[in-house]
Amino acid sequence: MTNKIAIVGAGFSGAVIARELAEAGYNVDVYEKRDQLAGNCFTERDTETNVMVHVYGPHIFHTDNERVWQYVNRFGEFKDYTNRVKAFSQERVFSLPINLLTINQFFNKTFSPDEAREFIKSVADQSIDEPISFEEQALKFVGKELYEAFFKGYTIKQWGLDPKELPASILKRLPLRFNYDDNYFNHKYQGMPKDGYTPIVAAICEHENISIKLSTAFDKSQCSDYAHVFYTGPLDAWFDYCEGHLPYRTLDFETFRREGDVQGTAVLNYCDQKVAFTRITEHKHFSPWEQHEQSICYREFSRLAQPGDTPYYPIRLTGDPEQLINYVDLAEREQGVTFVGRLATYRYLDMDVTIKEALETADLFLEKKGQNMRSFTIQPLSKS
């Protein structure tokens, strides 16, 4: 039996699996239909400003997983970076995530931590026991006024759906703090690659047993040429959209350049529904160790992806539709193919979780080598 492995997609999922299997002695072909590595984490310097740009939108690395942190640092240098998001709401600017400063600013108070905790408890909807929807989670989390100021309009713009239709899990990722800590994340390790993400993915793929095939689509008829296929593309695309197109959100970016400092921060959310875009990102602030006289910014617009668009976020509802369940059934019956990554498993995944799952997928494959590899699969997602 051949020891050749095919990997479809050269983002973090595909690159990590390729590297792990190459080091174990497999010959790995990585197919990428784009002309670049790193998927939506692709970074490059803007030719006009020399700023390192996150071409498909910003990616901040954060994790509590020691293995993942050591892994990415093996292939590139990470600099300390703290994501401090600001929010424009009702003609004022606040700090996110919601913290003691946000609460005091919004309600024009001078609460102590304990006073703020009791106040939020008094305005939160305590009648909601187990939140199912995004809206229920928000009302139980912070109450009606803060929900409508910071989450409702932004969420409608971002997802194109009523927050009642979205699962509570989307909001559960965000902290609520009763101190003045405005670090957007709680994770132990947080940083930004000194030279961008693209060189890191390139370094991961730099191995004598790995062959990179850019601008090259993988055809399912090629499966018989390989011992196994790892697929990281859209789940519905693998099955030729036989159940129709799964819904994804895509992003459009309106780029503009200015002299000096445009907004004084990397990310400024625009929470009011009347503002068409969701946020402005100023990319030089993602590399604060660099100095730039000019600046490049993205206005970010979210919309429903159409065929041919770049899919960003899978739309998961409070109850998965029959269409998705049918695709999961097809994936579970597929032989010799493992579905891995955000698009193939139709889940929202942060980078660290993507890398963690890729490492674990490679571990499992190597553990099962020689045991009917053609039937080796991982269930892409739960039906629950």
C-alpha positions in Angstrom: 0.0 0.0 0.0 1.2 3.5 -0.8 2.4 5.7 2.0 1.3 8.8 0.1 -1.1 11.2 1.8 -3.1 13.9 0.2 -4.1 17.1 2.1 -6.6 19.5 0.6 -6.0 23.0 1.9 -2.8 24.7 3.0 -4.1 26.6 6.0 -3.0 25.7 9.6 -5.0 22.5 9.7 -3.5 21.1 6.5 0.0 22.3 7.2 0.2 20.9 10.7 -1.1 17.5 9.6 1.3 17.5 6.7 4.3 18.2 8.9 3.4 15.6 11.5 2.9 12.9 8.9 6.0 13.9 6.9 8.1 13.6 10.1 6.7 10.1 10.5 7.9 9.1 7.1 4.9 9.7 4.9 5.1 11.4 1.6 2.5 14.2 1.6 1.0 16.2 -1.2 -0.7 19.4 -0.2 -3.2 20.8 -2.6 -4.2 24.4 -2.4 -6.4 26.0 -5.0 -5.3 29.5 -4.1 -1.9 30.8 -5.1 -0.8 31.2 -1.4 -0.2 29.4 1.8 -1.9 30.0 5.2 -5.5 30.1 4.1 -7.4 33.0 5.7 -4.5 33.7 8.0 -2.5 34.9 5.0 -0.4 38.0 5.8 1.7 40.2 3.6 3.2 43.7 3.6 1.2 46.5 2.0 3.4 47.9 -0.8 2.3 51.5 -0.2 2.6 51.7 3.6 4.9 48.7 4.4 2.5 47.7 7.1 2.0 43.9 7.7 -1.6 43.3 6.6 -3.9 40.5 7.7 -5.4 40.2 4.2 -8.5 38.3 5.1 -9.1 40.1 8.4 -7.2 40.1 11.7 -6.0 37.0 13.5 -4.7 37.3 17.1 -3.1 34.2 18.5 -4.3 33.2 22.0 -4.3 29.9 23.8 -4.0 28.0 27.1 -2.7 24.9 25.3 1.0 24.5 26.1 1.6 22.1 23.2 0.0 24.4 20.7 2.0 27.4 21.9 5.3 25.5 21.8 4.4 24.2 18.4 3.8 27.6 16.7 6.9 29.1 18.4 8.9 26.3 16.9 8.3 27.7 13.4 8.3 31.5 14.0 8.9 34.2 16.5 5.9 35.6 18.4 5.9 39.0 20.0 3.7 39.9 23.0 0.4 41.3 21.9 -2.7 42.2 23.9 -5.9 42.6 22.0 -7.7 45.7 23.3 -10.9 46.2 21.4 -12.9 49.5 21.5 -16.6 49.9 20.7 -18.4 52.8 19.1 -22.0 52.8 20.4 -24.6 55.5 20.7 -22.0 58.2 19.7 -19.6 57.2 22.4 -16.5 55.0 22.6 -16.2 52.2 25.2 -13.8 49.3 26.1 -14.6 45.7 25.2 -15.1 43.2 26.6 -17.5 44.7 29.1 -15.5 45.5 32.2 -15.8 47.8 35.1 -14.8 50.8 33.1 -17.4 50.0 30.4 -20.1 49.7 33.1 -19.2 52.9 34.9 -18.9 54.8 31.6 -22.2 53.5 30.2 -24.3 54.1 33.3 -22.3 57.2 34.4 -21.5 55.5 37.7 -18.4 55.0 39.9 -19.1 51.5 41.0 -16.6 49.4 42.9 -16.2 45.8 41.6 -18.7 44.4 44.2 -21.2 47.2 43.5 -20.9 46.6 39.7 -21.5 42.9 40.2 -24.6 43.5 42.2 -25.8 46.1 39.7 -25.4 43.8 36.7 -27.2 41.1 38.7 -30.1 43.4 39.3 -30.5 44.3 35.6 -29.8 40.8 34.1 -32.7 38.6 33.3 -32.6 36.1 36.1 -35.7 34.3 34.8 -33.6 32.7 32.1 -32.3 29.4 33.5 -30.4 27.8 30.6 -30.0 30.2 27.7 -30.5 28.6 24.3 -30.2 31.6 22.0 -27.6 34.4 21.7 -30.3 36.8 22.9 -31.2 34.8 26.0 -27.5 34.4 26.9 -26.9 38.2 26.5 -30.0 39.1 28.6 -28.9 36.8 31.3 -25.3 37.9 31.0 -25.6 41.7 31.1 -29.2 42.8 30.8 -31.2 44.6 28.2 -29.4 47.9 28.0 -25.9 46.6 27.6 -27.1 43.9 25.2 -28.8 46.4 22.9 -25.8 48.8 23.1 -23.0 46.4 22.3 -24.3 43.1 21.0 -27.7 43.2 19.3 -27.0 45.5 16.3 -23.4 44.2 15.8 -24.7 40.6 15.8 -27.4 41.3 13.3 -24.9 42.9 11.0 -22.3 40.2 11.5 -24.6 37.2 11.1 -27.6 38.6 9.2 -29.9 36.9 11.6 -32.0 37.8 14.6 -30.0 37.0 17.8 -32.9 34.7 18.8 -31.9 32.3 16.0 -28.2 32.1 17.0 -26.9 29.7 19.6 -25.9 30.9 23.0 -22.4 29.5 22.5 -21.4 32.4 20.3 -21.6 34.8 23.2 -20.3 32.4 25.9 -16.7 33.0 24.5 -16.7 36.6 25.7 -15.8 37.5 29.3 -17.5 39.9 31.6 -15.2 41.5 34.1 -15.7 43.5 37.2 -12.3 45.1 37.2 -10.5 47.4 34.7 -8.8 44.7 32.7 -9.5 45.4 29.0 -7.6 42.4 27.6 -10.0 40.8 25.2 -8.8 37.3 25.9 -8.3 35.4 29.1 -5.7 33.0 27.8 -2.2 32.4 29.3 -0.4 32.7 25.9 -1.2 35.7 23.6 0.8 37.0 20.8 1.3 38.0 17.2 3.9 36.6 14.8 6.8 39.1 14.3 6.8 38.5 10.5 3.2 37.5 10.0 1.5 34.1 9.7 2.4 33.2 6.2 6.1 32.5 7.0 5.1 30.3 9.9 2.8 28.1 7.7 5.6 28.0 5.1 8.1 26.9 7.7 5.7 24.2 8.9 5.4 22.9 5.3 9.2 23.0 4.7 10.0 19.3 4.8 11.6 17.0 2.2 8.5 14.7 2.4 6.0 17.5 1.7 5.1 18.7 -1.8 3.1 21.9 -2.1 0.8 22.2 -5.1 -0.5 25.8 -5.2 -3.1 27.0 -7.6 -4.1 23.3 -7.8 -7.5 21.9 -7.0 -7.9 18.3 -5.7 -10.2 16.1 -7.6 -11.9 13.2 -5.7 -10.9 10.9 -8.5 -7.4 11.2 -7.1 -8.3 9.6 -3.8 -7.3 6.1 -5.1 -3.7 7.4 -5.5 -3.4 8.0 -1.8 -3.5 6.0 1.4 -5.6 8.7 3.0 -7.0 12.1 2.3 -7.3 14.9 4.8 -9.9 17.5 3.7 -10.0 21.0 5.1 -12.3 22.7 2.5 -16.0 23.4 2.8 -18.0 20.3 3.8 -20.7 20.8 1.2 -18.1 21.3 -1.6 -16.7 17.8 -1.0 -20.1 16.3 -1.9 -20.6 18.6 -4.9 -23.3 20.5 -3.1 -25.7 17.5 -3.5 -27.8 18.9 -0.6 -27.4 22.5 -1.6 -25.0 25.1 -0.4 -24.5 25.3 3.4 -24.9 28.9 4.6 -21.7 30.8 5.4 -21.0 34.5 6.1 -18.3 36.1 4.0 -16.6 39.5 4.5 -16.0 42.4 2.2 -13.2 44.9 3.0 -13.1 48.5 2.1 -9.5 49.5 2.3 -8.3 53.1 2.9 -4.9 54.6 3.7 -4.0 57.7 5.7 -1.0 59.5 7.1 -0.4 59.1 10.8 -2.7 57.3 13.3 -6.3 56.9 12.2 -8.1 55.5 15.2 -5.5 54.8 17.9 -6.3 51.2 18.2 -6.2 48.0 16.1 -9.9 47.2 16.4 -12.9 49.5 16.7 -16.3 47.8 16.6 -19.3 49.8 15.4 -22.2 48.4 17.4 -25.1 50.5 16.1 -27.1 48.7 13.4 -27.5 52.0 11.4 -23.8 51.9 10.6 -23.4 49.5 7.7 -20.0 48.0 8.6 -19.2 46.0 11.7 -15.7 47.3 12.5 -12.6 49.2 11.3 -9.2 47.5 11.8 -6.0 49.5 11.6 -3.3 47.0 10.8 -0.2 48.8 11.9 -1.5 48.4 15.5 -1.3 44.6 15.2 2.5 45.1 15.0 3.2 47.7 17.7 6.9 46.9 17.7 7.1 48.5 14.2 7.0 52.2 13.4 5.0 53.5 10.3 4.2 57.0 9.3 1.3 55.8 7.1 -1.6 53.6 8.0 -3.8 51.1 6.2 -7.3 50.3 7.5 -10.1 47.9 6.6 -13.8 48.7 6.9 -15.4 45.3 7.4 -18.8 44.4 6.0 -20.4 41.0 6.6 -22.9 39.3 4.2 -24.3 35.9 3.2 -21.7 34.1 1.1 -22.7 33.4 -2.5 -21.2 30.6 -4.7 -17.7 31.7 -5.5 -17.3 33.8 -2.4 -14.7 33.1 0.2 -16.5 31.4 3.2 -15.5 32.7 6.6 -18.1 31.8 9.3 -20.4 28.8 9.2 -23.9 29.8 10.3 -24.9 27.6 13.1 -28.4 28.0 14.4 -30.1 27.0 17.7 -31.2 23.8 15.9 -29.1 22.3 13.0 -31.2 22.1 9.8 -31.8 18.8 8.0 -29.4 19.9 5.2 -26.5 20.0 7.6 -27.5 16.7 9.3 -27.6 15.1 5.8 -24.1 16.3 5.0 -22.8 14.9 8.4 -24.4 11.5 7.5 -22.6 11.6 4.2 -19.3 12.5 5.8 -19.6 9.7 8.4 -20.0 7.2 5.6 -17.1 8.4 3.6 -14.1 6.0 3.4 -10.5 7.1 3.6 -11.2 10.7 4.1 -10.9 12.8 7.3 -12.7 16.1 7.6 -10.8 18.6 9.7 -10.7 22.3 10.3 -13.3 25.1 10.4 -14.9 24.7 7.0 -14.9 20.9 6.8 -16.4 20.4 10.2 -18.7 23.4 9.8 -17.8 25.0 13.2 -16.3 28.3 14.4 -12.8 27.5 15.5 -10.1 29.8 16.8 -6.6 29.2 15.4 -5.3 27.4 18.6 -8.2 25.0 18.5 -7.6 24.4 14.8 -4.0 23.5 15.5 -4.8 21.4 18.5 -7.3 19.3 16.6 -4.9 19.0 13.7 -2.2 17.7 16.0 -4.7 15.3 17.6 -5.9 14.1 14.2 -2.3 13.4 13.1 -1.7 11.5 16.4 -4.8 9.4 15.9 -3.8 8.6 12.3 -0.3 7.5 13.3 -1.7 5.4 16.1 -4.0 3.6 13.7 -1.5 3.1 10.9 -1.7 -0.2 9.2 -5.2 -0.8 10.6 -7.3 -0.4 7.4 -6.3 3.2 6.8 -8.7 3.5 3.9 -11.7 3.4 6.3 -10.2 5.7 8.9 -12.5 8.7 9.5 -13.3 11.2 12.2 -16.9 12.4 12.6 -16.8 16.0 11.6 -19.4 17.2 14.1 -22.1 16.1 16.5 -25.7 15.8 15.4 -26.9 17.1 18.7 
